[in-house]
């Protein structure tokens, strides 16, 4: 997630009023900050409850590591 309107943050703003479940944002560089009222976490491993749906918007080189964490 990012504060850049051309990135994933824009997507979040467009969908947040339609999805009623919990939404978690991840960006190690922005850990602890807030974006559109949602806390930004450093890793998906910080979330202890089950996650139903994941949207990845990362460079291809990071995908294998993220898939292992899921």
N, CA, C and O atoms as a Tinker XYZ file with bonds, in Angstrom:
   280  protein
     1  N      0.837000   -1.165000    0.000000    73     2
     2  CA     0.000000    0.000000    0.000000    64     1     3
     3  C      0.885000    1.230000    0.000000    63     2     4     5
     4  O      2.022000    1.209000    0.470000    81     3
     5  N      0.340000    2.283000   -0.530000    73     3     6
     6  CA     1.094000    3.508000   -0.705000    64     5     7
     7  C      0.144000    4.695000   -0.640000    63     6     8     9
     8  O     -1.064000    4.544000   -0.825000    81     7
     9  N      0.688000    5.861000   -0.380000    73     7    10
    10  CA    -0.093000    7.095000   -0.395000    64     9    11
    11  C     -0.259000    7.625000   -1.818000    63    10    12    13
    12  O     -0.989000    8.593000   -2.028000    81    11
    13  N      0.395000    7.016000   -2.789000    73    11    14
    14  CA     0.337000    7.418000   -4.195000    64    13    15
    15  C     -1.025000    7.034000   -4.779000    63    14    16    17
    16  O     -1.381000    5.856000   -4.755000    81    15
    17  N     -1.805000    8.004000   -5.308000    73    15    18
    18  CA    -3.127000    7.667000   -5.839000    64    17    19
    19  C     -3.091000    6.737000   -7.045000    63    18    20    21
    20  O     -4.126000    6.184000   -7.417000    81    19
    21  N     -1.937000    6.551000   -7.660000    73    19    22
    22  CA    -1.817000    5.638000   -8.788000    64    21    23
    23  C     -1.475000    4.226000   -8.374000    63    22    24    25
    24  O     -1.247000    3.372000   -9.231000    81    23
    25  N     -1.433000    3.958000   -7.084000    73    23    26
    26  CA    -1.030000    2.632000   -6.605000    64    25    27
    27  C     -2.189000    1.935000   -5.899000    63    26    28    29
    28  O     -3.349000    2.307000   -6.074000    81    27
    29  N     -1.866000    0.927000   -5.103000    73    27    30
    30  CA    -2.872000    0.134000   -4.401000    64    29    31
    31  C     -3.744000    0.928000   -3.449000    63    30    32    33
    32  O     -4.884000    0.539000   -3.193000    81    31
    33  N     -3.238000    2.032000   -2.916000    73    31    34
    34  CA    -4.035000    2.857000   -2.015000    64    33    35
    35  C     -5.293000    3.380000   -2.681000    63    34    36    37
    36  O     -6.340000    3.492000   -2.044000    81    35
    37  N     -5.192000    3.696000   -3.947000    73    35    38
    38  CA    -6.358000    4.166000   -4.690000    64    37    39
    39  C     -7.406000    3.061000   -4.780000    63    38    40    41
    40  O     -8.599000    3.313000   -4.608000    81    39
    41  N     -6.959000    1.847000   -5.049000    73    39    42
    42  CA    -7.877000    0.703000   -5.098000    64    41    43
    43  C     -8.604000    0.558000   -3.771000    63    42    44    45
    44  O     -9.818000    0.355000   -3.739000    81    43
    45  N     -7.864000    0.660000   -2.684000    73    43    46
    46  CA    -8.471000    0.522000   -1.360000    64    45    47
    47  C     -9.554000    1.568000   -1.151000    63    46    48    49
    48  O    -10.635000    1.246000   -0.659000    81    47
    49  N     -9.286000    2.788000   -1.511000    73    47    50
    50  CA   -10.265000    3.855000   -1.327000    64    49    51
    51  C    -11.538000    3.573000   -2.129000    63    50    52    53
    52  O    -12.641000    3.869000   -1.668000    81    51
    53  N    -11.390000    3.008000   -3.312000    73    51    54
    54  CA   -12.548000    2.708000   -4.158000    64    53    55
    55  C    -13.394000    1.567000   -3.607000    63    54    56    57
    56  O    -14.611000    1.563000   -3.790000    81    55
    57  N    -12.773000    0.602000   -2.936000    73    55    58
    58  CA   -13.519000   -0.584000   -2.513000    64    57    59
    59  C    -13.897000   -0.612000   -1.043000    63    58    60    61
    60  O    -14.736000   -1.427000   -0.661000    81    59
    61  N    -13.327000    0.226000   -0.208000    73    59    62
    62  CA   -13.505000    0.058000    1.231000    64    61    63
    63  C    -14.952000    0.180000    1.695000    63    62    64    65
    64  O    -15.298000   -0.390000    2.730000    81    63
    65  N    -15.796000    0.884000    0.988000    73    63    66
    66  CA   -17.194000    1.004000    1.397000    64    65    67
    67  C    -18.052000   -0.166000    0.943000    63    66    68    69
    68  O    -19.203000   -0.282000    1.364000    81    67
    69  N    -17.521000   -1.029000    0.099000    73    67    70
    70  CA   -18.297000   -2.166000   -0.405000    64    69    71
    71  C    -17.985000   -3.460000    0.342000    63    70    72    73
    72  O    -18.884000   -4.273000    0.559000    81    71
    73  N    -16.745000   -3.664000    0.733000    73    71    74
    74  CA   -16.347000   -4.889000    1.420000    64    73    75
    75  C    -16.568000   -4.718000    2.912000    63    74    76    77
    76  O    -16.091000   -3.748000    3.500000    81    75
    77  N    -17.281000   -5.643000    3.531000    73    75    78
    78  CA   -17.647000   -5.502000    4.943000    64    77    79
    79  C    -16.723000   -6.248000    5.904000    63    78    80    81
    80  O    -16.840000   -6.068000    7.116000    81    79
    81  N    -15.811000   -7.079000    5.401000    73    79    82
    82  CA   -14.896000   -7.811000    6.270000    64    81    83
    83  C    -13.686000   -6.973000    6.648000    63    82    84    85
    84  O    -13.559000   -5.834000    6.198000    81    83
    85  N    -12.790000   -7.524000    7.474000    73    83    86
    86  CA   -11.583000   -6.789000    7.853000    64    85    87
    87  C    -10.654000   -6.604000    6.651000    63    86    88    89
    88  O    -10.572000   -7.472000    5.782000    81    87
    89  N     -9.965000   -5.477000    6.613000    73    87    90
    90  CA    -8.992000   -5.174000    5.562000    64    89    91
    91  C     -7.659000   -4.900000    6.237000    63    90    92    93
    92  O     -7.580000   -4.096000    7.166000    81    91
    93  N     -6.614000   -5.569000    5.770000    73    91    94
    94  CA    -5.274000   -5.394000    6.315000    64    93    95
    95  C     -4.353000   -4.895000    5.209000    63    94    96    97
    96  O     -4.385000   -5.401000    4.088000    81    95
    97  N     -3.544000   -3.911000    5.530000    73    95    98
    98  CA    -2.586000   -3.355000    4.576000    64    97    99
    99  C     -1.180000   -3.733000    5.012000    63    98   100   101
   100  O     -0.892000   -3.812000    6.206000    81    99
   101  N     -0.298000   -3.967000    4.027000    73    99   102
   102  CA     1.070000   -4.379000    4.328000    64   101   103
   103  C      2.061000   -3.588000    3.493000    63   102   104   105
   104  O      1.922000   -3.476000    2.275000    81   103
   105  N      3.061000   -3.044000    4.168000    73   103   106
   106  CA     4.187000   -2.395000    3.512000    64   105   107
   107  C      5.258000   -2.219000    4.582000    63   106   108   109
   108  O      5.094000   -1.390000    5.477000    81   107
   109  N      6.355000   -2.982000    4.512000    73   107   110
   110  CA     7.385000   -2.897000    5.553000    64   109   111
   111  C      7.933000   -1.485000    5.746000    63   110   112   113
   112  O      8.293000   -1.112000    6.862000    81   111
   113  N      8.000000   -0.704000    4.681000    73   111   114
   114  CA     8.539000    0.657000    4.792000    64   113   115
   115  C      7.574000    1.614000    5.484000    63   114   116   117
   116  O      8.001000    2.647000    6.000000    81   115
   117  N      6.288000    1.292000    5.505000    73   115   118
   118  CA     5.288000    2.166000    6.125000    64   117   119
   119  C      4.693000    1.558000    7.393000    63   118   120   121
   120  O      3.653000    2.012000    7.868000    81   119
   121  N      5.341000    0.541000    7.939000    73   119   122
   122  CA     4.853000   -0.160000    9.124000    64   121   123
   123  C      4.479000    0.823000   10.234000    63   122   124   125
   124  O      5.247000    1.723000   10.573000    81   123
   125  N      3.284000    0.630000   10.792000    73   123   126
   126  CA     2.815000    1.458000   11.893000    64   125   127
   127  C      2.076000    2.716000   11.468000    63   126   128   129
   128  O      1.412000    3.341000   12.294000    81   127
   129  N      2.174000    3.100000   10.211000    73   127   130
   130  CA     1.448000    4.266000    9.720000    64   129   131
   131  C      0.001000    3.878000    9.414000    63   130   132   133
   132  O     -0.363000    2.705000    9.492000    81   131
   133  N     -0.807000    4.855000    9.070000    73   131   134
   134  CA    -2.198000    4.628000    8.689000    64   133   135
   135  C     -2.441000    5.150000    7.287000    63   134   136   137
   136  O     -1.859000    6.153000    6.874000    81   135
   137  N     -3.307000    4.459000    6.560000    73   135   138
   138  CA    -3.698000    4.877000    5.218000    64   137   139
   139  C     -5.208000    4.729000    5.118000    63   138   140   141
   140  O     -5.730000    3.621000    5.239000    81   139
   141  N     -5.918000    5.836000    4.896000    73   139   142
   142  CA    -7.379000    5.833000    4.809000    64   141   143
   143  C     -8.018000    5.182000    6.035000    63   142   144   145
   144  O     -9.048000    4.518000    5.924000    81   143
   145  N     -7.406000    5.374000    7.197000    73   143   146
   146  CA    -7.958000    4.843000    8.433000    64   145   147
   147  C     -7.580000    3.410000    8.761000    63   146   148   149
   148  O     -8.047000    2.869000    9.763000    81   147
   149  N     -6.742000    2.780000    7.939000    73   147   150
   150  CA    -6.305000    1.401000    8.175000    64   149   151
   151  C     -4.838000    1.384000    8.577000    63   150   152   153
   152  O     -4.007000    2.051000    7.961000    81   151
   153  N     -4.528000    0.612000    9.619000    73   151   154
   154  CA    -3.140000    0.460000   10.045000    64   153   155
   155  C     -2.364000   -0.321000    8.991000    63   154   156   157
   156  O     -2.879000   -1.276000    8.410000    81   155
   157  N     -1.125000    0.093000    8.749000    73   155   158
   158  CA    -0.251000   -0.615000    7.818000    64   157   159
   159  C      0.669000   -1.527000    8.620000    63   158   160   161
   160  O      1.360000   -1.072000    9.531000    81   159
   161  N      0.675000   -2.803000    8.283000    73   159   162
   162  CA     1.503000   -3.807000    8.941000    64   161   163
   163  C      2.755000   -4.069000    8.103000    63   162   164   165
   164  O      2.778000   -3.789000    6.905000    81   163
   165  N      3.787000   -4.604000    8.738000    73   163   166
   166  CA     5.017000   -4.904000    7.995000    64   165   167
   167  C      4.938000   -6.236000    7.265000    63   166   168   169
   168  O      5.615000   -6.421000    6.253000    81   167
   169  N      4.121000   -7.174000    7.757000    73   167   170
   170  CA     4.071000   -8.514000    7.167000    64   169   171
   171  C      2.700000   -9.143000    7.397000    63   170   172   173
   172  O      2.026000   -8.852000    8.385000    81   171
   173  N      2.306000   -9.995000    6.484000    73   171   174
   174  CA     1.053000  -10.739000    6.636000    64   173   175
   175  C      1.131000  -11.682000    7.844000    63   174   176   177
   176  O      0.101000  -12.092000    8.381000    81   175
   177  N      2.341000  -12.021000    8.264000    73   175   178
   178  CA     2.531000  -12.905000    9.417000    64   177   179
   179  C      2.090000  -12.256000   10.729000    63   178   180   181
   180  O      1.944000  -12.952000   11.734000    81   179
   181  N      1.876000  -10.950000   10.741000    73   179   182
   182  CA     1.412000  -10.257000   11.944000    64   181   183
   183  C     -0.070000  -10.518000   12.236000    63   182   184   185
   184  O     -0.536000  -10.263000   13.347000    81   183
   185  N     -0.800000  -11.020000   11.258000    73   183   186
   186  CA    -2.243000  -11.217000   11.406000    64   185   187
   187  C     -2.509000  -12.634000   11.909000    63   186   188   189
   188  O     -2.095000  -13.609000   11.282000    81   187
   189  N     -3.198000  -12.743000   13.040000    73   187   190
   190  CA    -3.423000  -14.065000   13.637000    64   189   191
   191  C     -4.736000  -14.712000   13.186000    63   190   192   193
   192  O     -4.890000  -15.928000   13.306000    81   191
   193  N     -5.666000  -13.936000   12.680000    73   191   194
   194  CA    -6.938000  -14.529000   12.247000    64   193   195
   195  C     -6.859000  -14.958000   10.787000    63   194   196   197
   196  O     -5.995000  -14.485000   10.049000    81   195
   197  N     -7.764000  -15.858000   10.360000    73   195   198
   198  CA    -7.741000  -16.328000    8.970000    64   197   199
   199  C     -7.967000  -15.181000    7.981000    63   198   200   201
   200  O     -8.734000  -14.256000    8.250000    81   199
   201  N     -7.297000  -15.258000    6.852000    73   199   202
   202  CA    -7.442000  -14.264000    5.786000    64   201   203
   203  C     -8.102000  -14.958000    4.603000    63   202   204   205
   204  O     -7.620000  -15.988000    4.131000    81   203
   205  N     -9.208000  -14.391000    4.124000    73   203   206
   206  CA    -9.990000  -15.007000    3.051000    64   205   207
   207  C     -9.511000  -14.648000    1.651000    63   206   208   209
   208  O     -9.615000  -15.465000    0.736000    81   207
   209  N     -8.993000  -13.451000    1.473000    73   207   210
   210  CA    -8.714000  -12.949000    0.130000    64   209   211
   211  C     -7.483000  -12.061000    0.191000    63   210   212   213
   212  O     -7.363000  -11.225000    1.087000    81   211
   213  N     -6.567000  -12.237000   -0.756000    73   211   214
   214  CA    -5.329000  -11.455000   -0.772000    64   213   215
   215  C     -5.142000  -10.837000   -2.149000    63   214   216   217
   216  O     -5.310000  -11.505000   -3.170000    81   215
   217  N     -4.796000   -9.564000   -2.165000    73   215   218
   218  CA    -4.430000   -8.883000   -3.406000    64   217   219
   219  C     -2.972000   -8.482000   -3.269000    63   218   220   221
   220  O     -2.616000   -7.715000   -2.375000    81   219
   221  N     -2.129000   -8.998000   -4.154000    73   219   222
   222  CA    -0.705000   -8.665000   -4.141000    64   221   223
   223  C     -0.411000   -7.645000   -5.229000    63   222   224   225
   224  O     -0.807000   -7.820000   -6.381000    81   223
   225  N      0.274000   -6.599000   -4.863000    73   223   226
   226  CA     0.727000   -5.599000   -5.826000    64   225   227
   227  C      2.184000   -5.308000   -5.483000    63   226   228   229
   228  O      2.511000   -4.284000   -4.882000    81   227
   229  N      3.046000   -6.238000   -5.882000    73   227   230
   230  CA     4.467000   -6.158000   -5.553000    64   229   231
   231  C      5.291000   -6.531000   -6.775000    63   230   232   233
   232  O      4.774000   -7.133000   -7.717000    81   231
   233  N      6.581000   -6.174000   -6.763000    73   231   234
   234  CA     7.448000   -6.626000   -7.851000    64   233   235
   235  C      7.495000   -8.158000   -7.899000    63   234   236   237
   236  O      7.419000   -8.818000   -6.863000    81   235
   237  N      7.618000   -8.708000   -9.086000    73   235   238
   238  CA     7.610000  -10.164000   -9.282000    64   237   239
   239  C      8.640000  -10.871000   -8.414000    63   238   240   241
   240  O      8.389000  -11.985000   -7.954000    81   239
   241  N      9.775000  -10.263000   -8.181000    73   239   242
   242  CA    10.838000  -10.909000   -7.404000    64   241   243
   243  C     10.417000  -11.171000   -5.953000    63   242   244   245
   244  O     11.006000  -12.027000   -5.293000    81   243
   245  N      9.417000  -10.455000   -5.450000    73   243   246
   246  CA     8.957000  -10.646000   -4.071000    64   245   247
   247  C      7.833000  -11.672000   -3.938000    63   246   248   249
   248  O      7.531000  -12.112000   -2.829000    81   247
   249  N      7.218000  -12.053000   -5.034000    73   247   250
   250  CA     6.067000  -12.971000   -4.984000    64   249   251
   251  C      6.376000  -14.323000   -4.345000    63   250   252   253
   252  O      5.580000  -14.779000   -3.523000    81   251
   253  N      7.497000  -15.000000   -4.677000    73   251   254
   254  CA     7.749000  -16.304000   -4.045000    64   253   255
   255  C      7.785000  -16.230000   -2.517000    63   254   256   257
   256  O      7.211000  -17.089000   -1.847000    81   255
   257  N      8.448000  -15.220000   -1.961000    73   255   258
   258  CA     8.524000  -15.089000   -0.506000    64   257   259
   259  C      7.133000  -14.846000    0.084000    63   258   260   261
   260  O      6.781000  -15.436000    1.105000    81   259
   261  N      6.352000  -13.991000   -0.546000    73   259   262
   262  CA     5.009000  -13.709000   -0.043000    64   261   263
   263  C      4.104000  -14.928000   -0.119000    63   262   264   265
   264  O      3.292000  -15.151000    0.778000    81   263
   265  N      4.231000  -15.705000   -1.161000    73   263   266
   266  CA     3.415000  -16.914000   -1.285000    64   265   267
   267  C      3.759000  -17.917000   -0.192000    63   266   268   269
   268  O      2.875000  -18.621000    0.295000    81   267
   269  N      5.020000  -17.995000    0.201000    73   267   270
   270  CA     5.411000  -18.879000    1.306000    64   269   271
   271  C      4.770000  -18.422000    2.607000    63   270   272   273
   272  O      4.357000  -19.255000    3.414000    81   271
   273  N      4.680000  -17.113000    2.826000    73   271   274
   274  CA     4.079000  -16.588000    4.046000    64   273   275
   275  C      2.587000  -16.879000    4.110000    63   274   276   277
   276  O      2.026000  -17.030000    5.195000    81   275
   277  N      1.946000  -16.959000    2.954000    73   275   278
   278  CA     0.508000  -17.240000    2.940000    64   277   279
   279  C      0.265000  -18.679000    3.305000    63   278   280
   280  O     -0.883000  -19.120000    3.350000    81   279
